[in-house]
Amino acid sequence: MKKEDLLLYAVTDRHWLNGEPLVAQVKQAILGGATFVQLREKDLDEAAFLEEALAIQKLCREYGVPFVINDNVALAKKIDADGVHVGQDDMEALLARKELGEDKIVGVSVQTVEQALLAAKHGADYLGVGSVFPTGSKADAIDVDRKTLAAICRAVSIPVVAIGGITRDNVLQLADTGICGIAVISAIFGQPDISAAARDLKRQTRKALGMRLQGVIFDVDGTLLDSMPMWENAAARYLEGLGITPEPNLSQILFPMSLTKAAEYMKERYGLTFTVPEIMEGFNETIHAYYRDEAPPKQGAQELLEALKKEGIPMTVATSTDRYHIEAAFERLGWFPFFEELLTCTEIGVGKVQPKIYELAAKHMGLPCEAVWVFEDALHAAQTAKRAGFPVVGVYDRASEKNQALLKETSDIYMERLWSAQQLFSQIREEN
């Protein structure tokens, strides 16, 4: 078990099934971002409990989510579960550890500093502290105030999870207590859309814990899409589409020109009979067809987007490319569900030499700039975001090869290729 596994701890409760299998609800919670699952069954007979435990254990193993059983140490040992969670009236942590061995997880519910110290001494891997808010899911819950919760966190070196009455509306009240996560029941399983509830709650928990990565702003060309070579060859593609062979160094000639000047150059140099606006339109159609039909994702982009979405981290796009091009590519790739907003420099009215597009993206997510990481391949854009207070992830792209040394210096994190979310989180923790 890693400390970060405890960020969003889902505890099952059959009261919310409404005719749906429990394993199906647990799957929705995991898909929404639950990082830990406890099977809590007080009223099932042993055979039914065993059947339920095996089904959920299989699911959790498929998704790499730790799975523990509440109270029933014998059953946890029988099915080789990842561990158990015991209360003050259940088997002591010391006995649970002896029964299960050193390689299993043992969590313990506590309400006082004294109980916390004893559980840690007896080999607990983490503590569940609560109830931190009024709750109806446990009749004998003992309230633990914020001061006691913080005192417990300071007293022990093992992770502490807050539990009891936590919702997306009150979780921010747990900020600065020292907890590493929250455990919930109805805040996930009692909601109409379990997956969406888990995702939203995880996002709020990240805010409460002051995690450095709470949101992401992605550039597109050269960062998510391997599309920069097209921009170098778009004019040549346009001319070739007309049956004209372009000069070998056309991209270098047109590079410093505006689109209008480039159209004027091509009209005169190649004797085109089209008007300059018609050439510009044809040029744009060539670009659009590329995004619609071809523009490939960068290696690792799909996996990173999926993982960040699962973690409940909001993402926005900040691009210099016109919206209709990007939307054509996202439609083909199925990327629209990943992003909360798509912002373009054209629509905002200023390029990435100013931070306006990043500031608007952070404002849309309701996050401070220091909690939103900007992914950029272009040096000037990375420098702009950095000056505005955003942490920056520099992404290598062939088109900006000459600026890589400076991009590395500018960036908080630099990627030769897009990392997995796990690598990203690990590096950010080291940065902290």
C-alpha positions as CSV (number, residue, x, y, z in Angstrom):
1,M,0.0,0.0,0.0
2,K,1.2,3.5,-0.9
3,K,0.1,6.6,1.0
4,E,-1.5,8.0,-2.2
5,D,-3.7,4.8,-2.4
6,L,-5.8,6.3,0.5
7,L,-6.8,9.5,-1.2
8,L,-10.4,8.4,-2.0
9,Y,-11.3,5.4,0.2
10,A,-14.7,3.8,-0.7
11,V,-16.5,1.8,1.9
12,T,-19.4,-0.3,0.7
13,D,-22.9,-0.3,2.0
14,R,-25.8,-2.5,0.8
15,H,-28.4,0.1,1.7
16,W,-27.7,1.9,-1.6
17,L,-28.0,-1.0,-4.0
18,N,-31.5,-0.3,-5.3
19,G,-31.5,-3.7,-7.1
20,E,-28.0,-3.3,-8.6
21,P,-25.2,-5.8,-7.8
22,L,-22.7,-4.4,-5.3
23,V,-19.7,-5.3,-7.6
24,A,-21.2,-3.1,-10.3
25,Q,-21.4,-0.2,-8.0
26,V,-17.8,-0.7,-6.8
27,K,-16.7,-0.8,-10.5
28,Q,-18.4,2.6,-11.1
29,A,-16.7,4.0,-8.0
30,I,-13.3,2.8,-9.2
31,L,-13.9,4.2,-12.7
32,G,-14.7,7.5,-11.1
33,G,-11.4,7.5,-9.2
34,A,-11.8,5.5,-6.0
35,T,-8.3,4.5,-4.9
36,F,-9.1,2.0,-2.1
37,V,-12.0,-0.3,-1.4
38,Q,-13.3,-1.7,1.9
39,L,-16.0,-4.4,1.8
40,R,-18.1,-3.7,4.9
41,E,-20.8,-6.3,5.5
42,K,-22.5,-6.6,8.9
43,D,-25.6,-8.5,7.9
44,L,-24.6,-11.1,5.3
45,D,-24.1,-14.8,6.2
46,E,-20.7,-16.3,5.7
47,A,-21.4,-17.9,2.3
48,A,-22.9,-14.7,0.8
49,F,-20.1,-12.6,2.3
50,L,-17.5,-14.9,0.7
51,E,-19.2,-14.8,-2.7
52,E,-19.3,-11.0,-2.5
53,A,-15.7,-10.7,-1.4
54,L,-14.4,-12.9,-4.2
55,A,-16.2,-10.9,-6.8
56,I,-15.0,-7.5,-5.6
57,Q,-11.5,-8.8,-4.9
58,K,-11.3,-9.9,-8.6
59,L,-12.5,-6.5,-9.7
60,C,-10.0,-4.6,-7.5
61,R,-7.1,-6.7,-8.8
62,E,-8.1,-5.9,-12.4
63,Y,-7.8,-2.2,-11.7
64,G,-4.9,-2.3,-9.2
65,V,-6.9,-0.9,-6.3
66,P,-6.1,-2.2,-2.8
67,F,-9.0,-4.3,-1.3
68,V,-9.6,-4.9,2.4
69,I,-12.3,-6.5,4.4
70,N,-13.9,-4.9,7.4
71,D,-13.5,-6.8,10.7
72,N,-13.5,-10.4,9.3
73,V,-9.8,-11.3,9.6
74,A,-10.5,-15.1,9.0
75,L,-12.3,-14.3,5.6
76,A,-9.5,-11.9,4.6
77,K,-7.0,-14.6,5.2
78,K,-9.1,-17.3,3.4
79,I,-9.3,-15.4,0.2
80,D,-5.9,-13.7,0.4
81,A,-7.4,-10.2,0.4
82,D,-4.9,-7.3,0.6
83,G,-5.8,-6.8,4.2
84,V,-8.4,-5.9,6.9
85,H,-9.8,-2.9,8.7
86,V,-10.7,-3.3,12.3
87,G,-12.4,-1.1,14.9
88,Q,-11.9,-0.6,18.6
89,D,-14.4,-3.4,19.3
90,D,-13.0,-5.8,16.8
91,M,-9.7,-7.8,16.8
92,E,-6.7,-5.7,17.9
93,A,-4.2,-4.6,15.3
94,L,-1.5,-6.7,16.9
95,L,-3.5,-9.9,16.6
96,A,-4.7,-9.0,13.1
97,R,-1.1,-8.5,12.1
98,K,0.0,-11.8,13.6
99,E,-2.8,-13.6,11.9
100,L,-2.3,-12.1,8.4
101,G,1.5,-11.6,8.3
102,E,3.7,-8.6,7.6
103,D,2.8,-8.3,3.9
104,K,-0.9,-7.5,4.4
105,I,-2.6,-4.2,5.1
106,V,-4.0,-3.5,8.6
107,G,-6.1,-0.4,9.1
108,V,-7.6,0.6,12.5
109,S,-10.4,2.9,13.4
110,V,-9.5,5.4,16.2
111,Q,-11.0,8.4,17.9
112,T,-8.2,9.5,20.3
113,V,-4.5,10.2,20.2
114,E,-4.0,7.3,22.7
115,Q,-5.8,4.8,20.5
116,A,-3.8,6.1,17.5
117,L,-0.5,5.6,19.2
118,L,-1.4,2.1,20.4
119,A,-2.6,1.1,16.9
120,A,0.6,2.4,15.3
121,K,2.7,0.6,17.9
122,H,0.8,-2.7,17.2
123,G,1.5,-2.5,13.5
124,A,-1.3,-0.6,11.9
125,D,-0.5,0.6,8.3
126,Y,-3.0,3.4,8.4
127,L,-5.7,4.9,10.7
128,G,-9.3,5.7,10.0
129,V,-10.4,8.7,12.2
130,G,-14.0,9.7,12.8
131,S,-16.7,10.5,12.7
132,V,-15.4,13.9,11.7
133,F,-18.9,15.1,10.7
134,P,-22.4,14.0,11.8
135,T,-23.3,10.7,10.0
136,G,-26.3,8.4,9.9
137,S,-24.4,5.4,8.5
138,K,-23.1,4.3,11.9
139,A,-25.3,4.6,14.9
140,D,-22.5,4.4,17.5
141,A,-20.2,6.8,15.7
142,I,-18.1,9.0,18.1
143,D,-17.6,12.6,16.8
144,V,-13.9,13.6,16.4
145,D,-13.4,17.4,16.2
146,R,-10.9,19.1,13.9
147,K,-8.4,19.7,16.8
148,T,-8.3,16.0,17.7
149,L,-8.1,14.9,14.1
150,A,-5.0,17.2,13.6
151,A,-3.5,16.0,16.9
152,I,-3.8,12.4,15.8
153,C,-2.1,13.2,12.5
154,R,0.8,14.9,14.3
155,A,1.2,12.1,16.8
156,V,1.7,9.2,14.3
157,S,3.9,8.6,11.3
158,I,1.5,6.4,9.5
159,P,-1.2,7.8,7.1
160,V,-4.5,9.0,8.5
161,V,-7.8,8.9,6.7
162,A,-10.8,11.0,7.9
163,I,-14.2,9.2,7.9
164,G,-17.8,10.0,8.8
165,G,-20.3,12.4,7.2
166,I,-17.8,13.7,4.6
167,T,-19.4,15.1,1.4
168,R,-18.1,17.2,-1.5
169,D,-19.5,20.2,0.2
170,N,-17.7,19.9,3.5
171,V,-14.4,18.1,2.6
172,L,-12.6,21.4,2.2
173,Q,-13.1,21.9,6.0
174,L,-10.5,19.2,6.5
175,A,-7.7,21.2,4.9
176,D,-4.5,21.5,6.9
177,T,-5.4,18.7,9.4
178,G,-2.7,16.4,8.1
179,I,-4.9,13.7,6.6
180,C,-3.8,11.9,3.4
181,G,-7.3,11.0,2.3
182,I,-11.0,10.5,3.1
183,A,-13.2,7.4,3.5
184,V,-16.8,7.7,2.4
185,I,-19.9,5.7,1.9
186,S,-23.0,7.6,0.9
187,A,-21.0,10.4,-0.7
188,I,-20.2,7.9,-3.4
189,F,-22.6,5.0,-3.2
190,G,-25.7,7.0,-2.2
191,Q,-25.4,9.3,-5.3
192,P,-27.4,8.8,-8.6
193,D,-24.2,8.8,-10.7
194,I,-21.6,6.9,-8.6
195,S,-18.7,7.5,-11.1
196,A,-19.4,11.2,-11.4
197,A,-19.7,11.6,-7.6
198,A,-16.4,9.8,-7.0
199,R,-14.7,12.0,-9.6
200,D,-16.0,15.2,-8.2
201,L,-15.3,14.2,-4.6
202,K,-11.7,13.3,-5.5
203,R,-11.2,16.7,-7.1
204,Q,-12.5,18.4,-4.0
205,T,-10.2,16.2,-1.8
206,R,-7.2,17.2,-3.8
207,K,-8.0,20.8,-3.1
208,A,-8.5,20.1,0.6
209,L,-5.1,18.4,0.8
210,G,-3.4,21.2,-1.0
211,M,-2.0,18.9,-3.7
212,R,0.2,20.7,-6.2
213,L,-1.5,19.0,-9.1
214,Q,-5.1,20.0,-9.1
215,G,-5.7,20.9,-12.7
216,V,-3.9,20.7,-16.1
217,I,-3.8,23.0,-19.1
218,F,-2.7,21.3,-22.3
219,D,-1.3,22.9,-25.4
220,V,-2.2,20.8,-28.5
221,D,0.2,21.0,-31.4
222,G,3.5,19.5,-30.5
223,T,2.2,18.5,-27.0
224,L,-0.8,16.3,-27.4
225,L,-0.7,16.0,-31.2
226,D,2.3,15.2,-33.3
227,S,1.1,17.9,-35.8
228,M,4.0,20.4,-36.1
229,P,5.4,18.8,-39.3
230,M,2.2,19.6,-41.0
231,W,2.6,23.3,-40.3
232,E,6.0,23.1,-41.9
233,N,4.7,21.4,-45.0
234,A,1.1,22.8,-45.3
235,A,1.9,25.2,-48.2
236,A,3.7,22.4,-50.0
237,R,0.7,20.1,-49.5
238,Y,-1.6,22.8,-50.8
239,L,0.4,23.2,-54.0
240,E,0.8,19.5,-54.5
241,G,-3.0,19.2,-54.3
242,L,-3.1,21.6,-57.2
243,G,-0.6,19.5,-59.2
244,I,2.3,21.9,-58.6
245,T,5.7,20.9,-57.4
246,P,6.9,23.3,-54.6
247,E,10.4,24.5,-54.2
248,P,12.4,22.5,-51.7
249,N,12.9,25.3,-49.2
250,L,9.3,26.7,-49.3
251,S,8.6,26.3,-45.6
252,Q,11.7,28.3,-44.7
253,I,10.7,31.1,-47.1
254,L,7.2,31.3,-45.7
255,F,8.0,30.9,-42.0
256,P,8.4,34.6,-41.1
257,M,5.4,35.6,-43.2
258,S,1.7,36.1,-42.2
259,L,-0.9,34.0,-43.9
260,T,-1.8,36.9,-46.2
261,K,1.8,37.5,-47.2
262,A,2.4,33.8,-47.8
263,A,-0.7,33.6,-50.0
264,E,0.6,36.6,-52.0
265,Y,4.0,35.0,-52.4
266,M,2.5,31.7,-53.7
267,K,0.2,33.5,-56.1
268,E,3.1,35.4,-57.7
269,R,5.8,32.7,-57.4
270,Y,3.6,29.9,-58.9
271,G,1.3,31.9,-61.1
272,L,-1.8,30.9,-59.3
273,T,-5.0,32.2,-60.8
274,F,-6.9,32.3,-57.5
275,T,-7.3,35.5,-55.5
276,V,-5.3,35.9,-52.3
277,P,-8.4,35.2,-50.1
278,E,-9.1,32.0,-52.2
279,I,-5.6,30.9,-51.7
280,M,-5.9,31.5,-48.0
281,E,-9.1,29.5,-47.9
282,G,-7.6,26.6,-49.8
283,F,-4.6,26.7,-47.5
284,N,-6.9,26.5,-44.5
285,E,-8.9,23.6,-46.1
286,T,-5.7,21.7,-46.5
287,I,-4.9,22.2,-42.8
288,H,-8.4,21.3,-41.7
289,A,-8.3,18.1,-43.7
290,Y,-5.1,17.1,-42.0
291,Y,-6.6,17.6,-38.5
292,R,-9.8,15.9,-39.5
293,D,-8.2,12.8,-41.1
294,E,-4.6,12.4,-40.0
295,A,-3.1,14.4,-37.1
296,P,-1.7,11.7,-34.8
297,P,-1.6,11.9,-31.0
298,K,1.8,12.0,-29.4
299,Q,3.0,8.8,-27.9
300,G,1.4,8.3,-24.5
301,A,-1.2,11.1,-24.9
302,Q,-4.3,8.8,-24.8
303,E,-3.0,7.0,-21.7
304,L,-2.2,10.2,-19.9
305,L,-5.5,11.8,-20.6
306,E,-7.4,8.7,-19.5
307,A,-5.4,8.4,-16.2
308,L,-5.8,12.1,-15.4
309,K,-9.6,11.8,-16.1
310,K,-9.8,8.8,-13.8
311,E,-8.0,10.8,-11.1
312,G,-10.7,13.5,-11.3
313,I,-8.2,16.1,-12.4
314,P,-9.9,18.8,-14.6
315,M,-8.2,19.5,-17.9
316,T,-8.5,22.4,-20.3
317,V,-7.0,23.2,-23.7
318,A,-5.1,26.3,-24.5
319,T,-4.1,26.4,-28.2
320,S,-2.9,28.9,-30.8
321,T,-4.6,26.9,-33.5
322,D,-8.1,27.8,-34.7
323,R,-10.9,26.0,-32.8
324,Y,-12.5,24.2,-35.8
325,H,-9.2,22.4,-36.6
326,I,-8.7,21.2,-33.1
327,E,-12.3,20.1,-32.8
328,A,-12.0,18.1,-36.0
329,A,-9.1,16.2,-34.5
330,F,-10.7,15.7,-31.1
331,E,-13.9,14.4,-32.8
332,R,-11.9,11.8,-34.6
333,L,-9.9,10.8,-31.5
334,G,-12.8,10.9,-29.1
335,W,-11.1,13.4,-26.8
336,F,-13.9,15.8,-26.1
337,P,-14.9,14.1,-22.8
338,F,-11.4,14.7,-21.3
339,F,-11.7,18.4,-21.4
340,E,-13.8,21.0,-19.6
341,E,-13.0,23.8,-22.0
342,L,-11.2,24.5,-25.2
343,L,-9.6,28.0,-25.4
344,T,-8.0,29.5,-28.5
345,C,-5.7,32.5,-28.8
346,T,-7.7,33.6,-31.9
347,E,-10.9,33.9,-29.8
348,I,-9.2,35.5,-26.8
349,G,-7.5,38.0,-29.1
350,V,-3.9,37.6,-27.8
351,G,-1.2,35.0,-28.3
352,K,0.9,33.1,-25.8
353,V,3.3,35.9,-25.4
354,Q,0.8,37.0,-22.8
355,P,-0.6,34.7,-20.0
356,K,-4.3,35.6,-20.6
357,I,-5.2,32.2,-22.1
358,Y,-3.7,30.3,-19.1
359,E,-5.3,32.6,-16.6
360,L,-8.7,32.2,-18.2
361,A,-8.3,28.4,-18.2
362,A,-7.4,28.3,-14.5
363,K,-10.3,30.6,-13.7
364,H,-12.7,28.3,-15.5
365,M,-11.5,25.4,-13.3
366,G,-11.8,27.5,-10.2
367,L,-8.1,26.9,-9.3
368,P,-5.1,29.1,-8.4
369,C,-2.3,29.2,-11.0
370,E,0.1,27.5,-8.6
371,A,-2.1,24.3,-8.6
372,V,-2.5,24.1,-12.4
373,W,0.3,22.5,-14.5
374,V,0.8,23.8,-18.0
375,F,2.0,21.4,-20.7
376,E,3.9,23.1,-23.5
377,D,6.4,22.3,-26.2
378,A,7.1,25.9,-27.3
379,L,9.7,27.8,-25.3
380,H,8.0,31.2,-25.6
381,A,4.7,29.7,-24.3
382,A,6.4,27.9,-21.4
383,Q,8.2,31.0,-20.4
384,T,4.9,33.0,-20.4
385,A,3.2,30.4,-18.2
386,K,6.1,30.3,-15.9
387,R,6.3,34.0,-15.4
388,A,2.6,34.0,-14.6
389,G,3.1,31.6,-11.7
390,F,2.1,28.3,-13.3
391,P,4.2,25.2,-12.8
392,V,5.3,24.1,-16.3
393,V,5.8,20.7,-17.9
394,G,8.1,21.0,-21.0
395,V,7.4,18.5,-23.7
396,Y,9.9,17.6,-26.4
397,D,8.9,18.1,-30.0
398,R,11.1,17.9,-33.1
399,A,9.9,21.2,-34.4
400,S,11.5,23.0,-31.4
401,E,14.7,21.1,-31.2
402,K,16.9,24.1,-31.1
403,N,15.2,25.4,-27.9
404,Q,15.3,22.2,-25.9
405,A,18.1,23.3,-23.5
406,L,16.2,26.5,-22.6
407,L,12.9,24.7,-22.4
408,K,14.5,22.3,-19.8
409,E,15.7,25.2,-17.8
410,T,12.3,26.9,-17.9
411,S,10.3,23.8,-17.0
412,D,9.6,22.4,-13.6
413,I,9.4,19.0,-15.2
414,Y,10.7,18.1,-18.7
415,M,9.5,15.1,-20.7
416,E,11.3,13.6,-23.7
417,R,8.0,11.8,-24.3
418,L,4.7,12.1,-22.4
419,W,4.9,10.2,-19.2
420,S,2.3,8.0,-17.5
421,A,0.2,9.7,-14.8
422,Q,2.0,7.6,-12.2
423,Q,5.4,8.9,-13.3
424,L,4.0,12.5,-13.3
425,F,2.6,12.2,-9.8
426,S,5.8,10.6,-8.5
427,Q,7.9,13.4,-9.9
428,I,5.6,16.1,-8.5
429,R,5.8,14.6,-5.1
430,E,9.7,14.7,-5.4
431,E,9.4,18.4,-6.4
432,N,7.4,19.0,-3.2
